[in-house]
Amino acid sequence: MNWQERIVIDPGILVGKPVIKGTRLAVEFIVDLLAQGWSEREILKNYPGLTRDDIRASLSYASAALHEEKVCSERSQKCTLEHLSRFA
């Protein structure tokens, strides 16, 4: 999935958060819905302007962002539970 075709970042839309092209729906919102247990079908029913490819692009963007994320610095000897708890 080439998320770049469907996800845009524009400082004038939601203060620059990545959104699905042509909408004001943030990638994080879609990922949050999925994390809360919403099915793809429920999302599409409640947001009829979205497509399956939009949802997949959101997940693909999130995956790419996580691959770039550095949770612990390279100089750190170990990651502490306290540090990682900020993601809980």
C-alpha positions, -999 to 999 in steps of 0.1 A, spaced: 0 0 0 14 34 -10 1 55 18 15 87 1 -14 86 -24 -40 88 3 -25 105 34 -16 142 34 1 165 59 -9 201 56 -3 227 83 -36 242 75 -56 210 83 -57 198 119 -25 217 127 -5 195 104 -16 160 116 -16 134 89 -51 131 75 -69 111 48 -68 131 16 -100 151 10 -111 148 47 -104 162 81 -101 127 95 -67 121 111 -48 89 107 -46 87 145 -84 88 147 -88 59 123 -61 39 141 -77 47 175 -111 34 162 -95 2 152 -76 -1 185 -110 4 203 -123 -26 184 -142 -10 156 -144 -32 125 -135 -19 91 -172 -23 82 -183 -1 112 -158 26 102 -170 26 66 -207 27 77 -201 56 100 -178 75 77 -192 68 42 -167 91 25 -139 66 34 -128 35 15 -110 4 26 -79 17 9 -81 48 31 -81 26 62 -53 5 49 -33 37 40 -38 49 76 -24 16 90 4 17 65 13 53 75 12 43 112 35 14 105 60 35 86 59 61 114 66 34 140 95 20 120 111 54 122 103 59 159 132 55 183 119 46 217 153 44 234 184 63 224 213 44 211 235 56 239 210 43 265 221 11 281 185 -1 285 150 10 281 132 13 314 97 4 321 90 40 332 102 52 298 80 27 279 50 34 301 44 67 282 30 46 254 6 27 276 
